Amino acid sequence: MNEATGTLVVPRVNGTRLWDSLERMARIGATPKGGVCRLALTEIDRESRDLIVEWAHAAGCSVRVDRMGNIFARRAGRRADAAPVLTGSHADSQPTGGRYDGIYGVLGALEVVRALNDAHVVTEHPVDIVVWTNEEGSRFAPAMIGSGVFTGAYSLDYGLSRADAAGVTIGEALAQTGYAGEQDVGGHPVHAAYELHIEQGAILERGGHTIGVVTGGQGQRWYEVTLEGTDAHAGTTPMDLRRDALAGAARLILFVESLGRSHAPHGRATVGMIEARPNSRNTVPGGCFFTVEFRHPDIAALERMDSALRDEVSSVSEKSGLQARVEQIFDYAPVNFDAGCVGAVRRAAEALGLPHADIVSGAGHDACHLARIFPTGMIFIPCVDGISHNETEAITPEWAEAGANVLLHAVLESAVATGICG
């Protein structure tokens, strides 16, 4: 609502300002190939957080941080007691990540607040910009820990106790970076939530669509598999007497890949990390650790993949004389986004005359946790050639502006109870 005129208005974002903010942020943790490395709760991540907080204060927001380091920057609404409309994403990246994954959703949310300020729009509900801690899971596993604790998927103790490869816990890293907040994590209402993100796939670009109206997200399961055999001399140990953990892992890795193909077109199966011990060129590996990840929008398919993996691990370990352990460390079911929020995104794309299509997210996002307890929606824009988690990840200024304008419309529809009109 514009208080000066008493009319309902929908402003537009400033695309140049948004792009400038993205470019400025990309200098923090910049890599030689044009990407970023901002692992969660490193000093580089702290620098990006500090800049976001600085910009949020400049936009007139009050800022608070919870005990998981999640940042909330509030633009006040007319009703101080009203639940907020929450929008944002994450600032951390993969080790060789792109410039837009996650941070586009944070800076898109900031641009929405700036646009509302420019137009002197007053909303009934507050609008909260959020930065979630450790979405990527590249330093601390599992992924999406900050939003997971916020929504009750994990306990606070579990979240703070997750450790990186050097043994540093999230709790310790929060203290080191100055983002160990005092506010309780979660436990308060959210009127609606939206996350703006790049697609991280090629469906929108190939279809000629500027906006993806995200209707749901795939379920995911993460596993850690450990095989124990016997270290042995590579030259003196006959093949039939070996208990080669790496060879057993190789058989299982090929099996995992075949599982993904057998559950096409939606199934995904990946081994992304492997460690062989003792990792010496003339020693038969006596130990091996590797990760497995399954994704599918059908929970029954995930159950079948889970069962098949466990059966194959048992079979390979028995035939190879290995001890085996399979630990599932991450599990969430497929999620459907709120019909009202999905409708708001679709109406926004139509009002702006933007080509759009319904889409299911193949990647995990903080919005998937939120959707389990709050009305939630997501907005996708294309990325060039569908490339993400890669330093060459790219979007266009036009796509960035279009997605932020859709977010602005959707946020206003949720934050102004009487609706919006242009």
C-alpha positions as a printed Julia matrix, in Angstrom:
422×3 Matrix{Float64}:
  0.0     0.0     0.0
  1.28    3.46   -0.91
  0.37    5.58    2.1
  0.55    8.82    0.16
 -2.11    7.81   -2.37
 -3.94    5.0    -0.59
 -3.6     2.79   -3.68
 -2.19   -0.69   -4.08
  0.83   -0.74   -6.34
  3.33   -3.24   -7.62
  6.73   -1.63   -8.13
  9.5    -3.09  -10.26
 12.94   -4.08   -9.09
 15.99   -2.17  -10.26
 17.71   -4.74  -12.46
 20.94   -2.76  -12.7
 21.2    -2.47   -8.92
 20.53   -6.18   -8.5
 23.19   -7.11  -11.05
 25.7    -4.73   -9.45
 25.06   -6.39   -6.08
 25.61   -9.84   -7.58
 28.86   -8.68   -9.18
 30.09   -7.09   -5.94
 29.32  -10.24   -3.96
 31.09  -12.42   -6.56
 34.38  -10.73   -5.65
 34.21  -12.36   -2.21
 35.84  -15.76   -2.55
 36.39  -15.29   -6.29
 38.2   -18.11   -8.08
 40.49  -17.84  -11.15
 37.89  -19.41  -13.46
 35.18  -16.91  -12.54
 33.38  -18.8    -9.8
 33.47  -18.55   -6.01
 34.66  -20.61   -3.08
 32.73  -19.61    0.05
 32.59  -22.72    2.21
 30.17  -22.43    5.1
 31.4   -20.49    8.14
 34.89  -19.84    6.82
 36.35  -16.35    7.0
 35.32  -15.84    3.36
 31.73  -16.81    4.22
 31.87  -14.41    7.17
 32.87  -11.61    4.8
 29.88  -12.3     2.56
 27.56  -12.4     5.58
 28.94   -9.1     6.84
 28.23   -7.45    3.49
 24.66   -8.79    3.42
 24.06   -7.46    6.94
 25.55   -4.1     5.95
 23.25   -3.86    2.93
 20.22   -4.96    4.96
 20.85   -2.24    7.56
 21.21    0.31    4.75
 17.79   -0.82    3.46
 16.26   -0.05    6.85
 16.0    -3.62    8.1
 16.5    -4.82   11.64
 18.84   -7.82   11.77
 18.86  -10.77   14.13
 20.83  -14.03   14.14
 19.74  -17.32   15.67
 21.88  -19.94   17.4
 22.45  -21.8    14.1
 23.8   -18.63   12.51
 20.73  -18.15   10.32
 20.39  -14.42    9.54
 17.0   -12.66    9.44
 16.71   -9.07    8.19
 13.21   -7.65    8.72
 11.42   -4.91    6.83
  8.62   -3.93    9.19
  4.99   -4.26    8.18
  1.92   -2.32    9.27
  1.05   -5.04   11.8
  3.91   -5.66   14.18
  2.23   -8.83   15.48
  1.77  -10.38   12.02
  3.81  -13.4    10.94
  6.43  -12.49    8.35
  6.68  -13.36    4.68
 10.07  -15.03    4.54
 12.29  -14.96    1.44
 15.94  -15.73    0.85
 18.38  -18.58    0.33
 22.05  -19.2     1.22
 25.45  -17.55    0.76
 27.78  -20.56    1.08
 29.07  -22.35   -2.01
 30.71  -25.48   -3.31
 34.56  -25.51   -3.34
 34.47  -24.68   -7.06
 31.03  -23.1    -7.07
 29.25  -20.6    -9.27
 28.45  -16.94   -8.66
 24.66  -17.32   -8.46
 23.76  -20.56   -6.69
 22.01  -19.52   -3.47
 23.26  -15.95   -3.29
 20.94  -14.89   -6.13
 18.0   -15.76   -3.89
 19.42  -13.69   -1.02
 20.21  -10.65   -3.13
 16.94  -11.03   -5.04
 15.15  -10.81   -1.69
 17.22   -7.76   -0.76
 16.29   -6.14   -4.07
 12.59   -6.79   -3.32
 12.98   -4.86   -0.06
 14.85   -2.07   -1.82
 12.13   -1.83   -4.48
  9.41   -1.66   -1.81
 11.36    1.14   -0.14
 11.76    3.03   -3.42
  8.02    2.91   -4.03
  7.12    3.69   -0.39
  4.99    0.55   -0.21
  3.76   -0.53    3.21
  2.84   -4.19    3.63
  0.53   -5.64    6.24
  2.99   -8.41    7.1
  6.7    -7.89    7.75
  9.06   -9.15    5.05
 12.07  -11.11    6.3
 15.2   -11.66    4.21
 16.84  -14.9     5.35
 20.33  -16.35    4.91
 20.41  -20.03    5.85
 23.54  -21.63    7.31
 25.34  -24.48    5.52
 22.93  -25.18    2.68
 25.52  -26.8     0.45
 26.79  -29.48    2.82
 30.23  -29.23    1.21
 32.07  -28.39    4.44
 29.63  -29.84    6.98
 27.36  -32.79    6.15
 24.47  -33.08    5.71
 23.2   -30.21    3.57
 20.57  -27.65    4.6
 21.39  -27.88    8.3
 20.38  -24.31    9.22
 16.9   -24.59    7.75
 16.66  -28.17    9.0
 17.14  -27.11   12.62
 14.82  -24.13   12.09
 12.01  -26.43   10.97
 12.65  -29.18   13.51
 14.07  -31.74   11.08
 17.22  -31.77   13.24
 17.86  -30.88   16.86
 19.99  -27.87   17.71
 22.57  -30.12   19.37
 22.82  -32.21   16.21
 23.25  -29.12   14.04
 25.93  -27.54   16.21
 27.84  -30.82   16.52
 28.35  -31.45   12.78
 32.1   -31.44   12.09
 34.21  -30.8     9.01
 37.15  -32.92    7.83
 39.45  -31.14   10.29
 37.14  -31.86   13.23
 35.84  -28.28   13.58
 32.16  -28.29   14.54
 29.51  -25.87   13.31
 29.2   -24.54   16.85
 32.93  -23.78   16.95
 32.89  -22.22   13.48
 29.94  -20.0    14.41
 31.87  -18.71   17.41
 34.99  -18.14   15.32
 33.12  -16.1    12.7
 31.01  -14.13   15.17
 27.71  -15.59   13.94
 26.75  -17.62   16.99
 23.51  -15.75   17.56
 21.42  -15.7    20.71
 17.92  -16.05   19.23
 16.17  -19.4    19.58
 16.05  -21.39   16.35
 12.54  -21.64   14.89
  9.44  -21.95   16.99
  7.68  -18.92   15.55
  5.1   -18.65   12.74
  5.81  -17.81    9.11
  2.94  -16.49    7.0
  4.48  -17.62    3.69
  7.96  -18.39    2.37
  9.5   -18.01   -1.09
 12.91  -18.99   -2.41
 14.29  -17.57   -5.66
 16.99  -19.73   -7.28
 18.68  -20.64  -10.51
 17.34  -23.9   -11.94
 20.71  -25.72  -11.92
 19.48  -27.7   -14.91
 18.72  -27.11  -18.58
 14.93  -27.62  -18.74
 13.91  -23.94  -18.7
 16.54  -22.74  -21.16
 15.86  -25.57  -23.62
 12.13  -24.92  -23.41
 12.47  -21.16  -23.91
 11.02  -20.38  -20.47
 12.2   -17.49  -18.33
 10.43  -18.6   -15.14
 10.08  -22.0   -13.53
  7.01  -22.33  -11.31
  8.33  -24.95   -8.9
  5.59  -27.33   -7.79
  7.71  -29.63   -5.62
 11.09  -31.17   -4.92
 12.62  -34.58   -5.2
 13.22  -36.69   -2.16
 16.83  -37.36   -1.25
 18.77  -39.97    0.67
 22.47  -39.78    1.52
 24.53  -42.75    2.65
 28.06  -43.39    3.86
 29.44  -46.82    3.01
 32.52  -48.28    4.68
 34.25  -51.47    3.5
 37.0   -53.14    5.55
 39.33  -55.76    4.13
 43.04  -56.34    4.67
 46.05  -54.26    3.65
 48.4   -56.52    1.7
 51.54  -56.45   -0.43
 50.64  -55.8    -4.06
 53.38  -58.05   -5.36
 53.26  -61.04   -3.04
 49.54  -61.48   -2.36
 47.79  -63.83   -4.85
 44.56  -62.5    -6.35
 42.43  -65.23   -4.78
 43.7   -64.39   -1.28
 43.04  -60.65   -1.41
 40.4   -58.8     0.59
 40.52  -55.68   -1.58
 38.15  -53.0    -0.26
 38.65  -50.7    -3.25
 37.76  -53.44   -5.73
 34.57  -54.09   -3.74
 33.78  -50.38   -3.82
 34.29  -50.3    -7.59
 31.67  -53.02   -8.05
 29.24  -51.12   -5.84
 29.86  -47.8    -7.6
 28.92  -49.34  -10.94
 25.82  -50.83   -9.32
 24.78  -47.43   -7.95
 25.14  -45.9   -11.42
 22.96  -48.66  -12.89
 20.31  -48.02  -10.23
 19.96  -44.41  -11.36
 19.58  -45.45  -14.99
 17.0   -48.13  -14.14
 14.84  -45.46  -12.44
 14.86  -43.02  -15.39
 13.75  -40.4   -16.2
 13.47  -38.96  -12.69
 15.9   -41.17  -10.78
 19.34  -39.92   -9.78
 22.11  -42.03   -8.19
 25.58  -40.68   -7.47
 28.82  -41.64   -5.75
 30.45  -38.28   -5.18
 33.27  -39.03   -2.72
 35.66  -41.95   -2.23
 38.66  -42.54    0.02
 40.86  -45.65   -0.18
 43.25  -46.66    2.61
 46.2   -46.73    2.9
 46.24  -45.09   -0.56
 49.64  -46.48   -1.5
 50.47  -47.59   -5.05
 51.97  -50.95   -4.03
 49.52  -51.92   -1.28
 46.2   -53.7    -1.75
 43.67  -51.31   -0.19
 42.35  -52.7     3.06
 39.77  -49.99    3.63
 37.44  -47.85    1.56
 34.86  -45.17    2.34
 32.45  -43.72   -0.2
 29.21  -41.77   -0.34
 25.97  -42.61   -2.14
 23.14  -40.23   -2.97
 19.7   -41.13   -4.34
 17.05  -38.67   -5.59
 13.54  -39.31   -6.87
 10.14  -37.58   -6.62
  8.45  -40.9    -5.71
  9.08  -42.18   -2.19
  8.35  -45.77   -3.26
 11.18  -45.55   -5.81
 13.53  -44.27   -3.12
 12.59  -47.25   -0.95
 13.38  -49.64   -3.8
 16.74  -47.98   -4.4
 17.53  -48.14   -0.68
 16.72  -51.85   -0.49
 18.68  -52.65   -3.64
 21.77  -50.83   -2.33
 21.73  -52.67    0.99
 21.26  -56.04   -0.72
 24.13  -55.4    -3.11
 26.47  -54.23   -0.34
 25.75  -57.46    1.55
 26.32  -59.55   -1.57
 29.58  -57.86   -2.59
 31.01  -57.9     0.93
 30.23  -61.6     1.36
 31.76  -62.59   -1.98
 34.84  -60.41   -1.41
 35.46  -61.3     2.23
 34.85  -57.73    3.4
 33.18  -56.22    6.44
 30.63  -53.62    5.39
 28.65  -50.84    7.03
 25.96  -48.67    5.42
 24.87  -45.56    7.35
 22.06  -43.36    6.09
 22.88  -39.8     7.18
 20.25  -37.74    5.36
 16.66  -38.48    4.41
 13.76  -36.36    3.39
 10.72  -37.34    1.47
  9.57  -35.74   -1.78
  7.81  -32.45   -1.09
  4.9   -30.62   -2.71
  4.85  -26.85   -2.43
  1.8   -24.95   -1.17
 -0.9   -24.49   -3.8
 -1.46  -20.87   -2.78
  2.23  -19.96   -3.06
  2.61  -21.85   -6.34
 -0.43  -19.98   -7.64
  1.05  -16.64   -6.56
  4.24  -17.37   -8.52
  2.28  -18.46  -11.58
  0.05  -15.37  -11.46
  3.12  -13.15  -11.11
  4.75  -14.65  -14.22
  1.51  -14.25  -16.17
  1.02  -10.64  -15.02
  4.56   -9.8   -16.12
  4.1   -11.54  -19.48
  7.01  -13.91  -18.84
  7.15  -17.36  -20.49
  6.91  -19.91  -17.69
  6.5   -23.61  -17.03
  5.78  -25.82  -14.05
  8.85  -27.73  -12.9
  9.94  -30.15  -10.16
 13.22  -29.3    -8.49
 15.91  -31.91   -8.98
 18.12  -30.26   -6.36
 17.56  -29.96   -2.65
 16.79  -26.51   -1.29
 16.06  -24.94    2.07
 12.52  -24.36    0.8
 11.99  -28.13    0.9
 12.45  -28.1     4.68
 10.22  -25.03    5.06
  7.45  -26.57    2.96
  6.86  -29.24    5.57
  5.52  -26.74    8.1
  4.89  -23.41    6.32
  3.16  -22.37    3.06
  6.13  -22.27    0.68
  6.87  -21.64   -2.98
  9.93  -21.49   -5.22
 10.85  -19.55   -8.35
 13.46  -20.74  -10.84
 15.24  -18.84  -13.58
 17.4   -20.53  -16.24
 21.15  -20.93  -16.06
 23.25  -21.14  -19.19
 23.48  -24.73  -20.49
 22.09  -25.94  -17.17
 25.55  -25.73  -15.58
 25.78  -25.26  -11.8
 28.11  -26.29   -8.98
 30.75  -25.16  -11.44
 32.87  -22.03  -11.78
 31.44  -21.4   -15.26
 27.86  -21.14  -13.94
 26.14  -18.2   -15.67
 22.83  -16.34  -15.91
 21.83  -13.18  -17.78
 20.92   -9.82  -16.23
 17.51  -10.12  -17.91
 16.78  -13.47  -16.26
 17.94  -12.14  -12.9
 15.64   -9.12  -13.14
 12.68  -11.2   -14.32
 12.96  -13.65  -11.43
 13.25  -10.87   -8.87
 10.15   -9.17  -10.28
  8.2   -12.43  -10.0
  9.4   -12.74   -6.41
  8.3    -9.16   -5.73
  4.78   -9.86   -7.03
  4.48  -13.11   -5.06
  5.77  -11.56   -1.83
  3.34   -8.68   -2.17
  0.41  -11.0    -2.8
  1.24  -12.81    0.45
  2.21   -9.72    2.46
 -0.82   -7.61    1.46
 -3.93   -9.52    2.5
 -6.3    -7.65    0.15
 -4.29   -8.6    -2.97
 -2.37   -6.49   -5.47
 -3.0    -4.67   -8.69
 -0.73   -2.84  -11.1
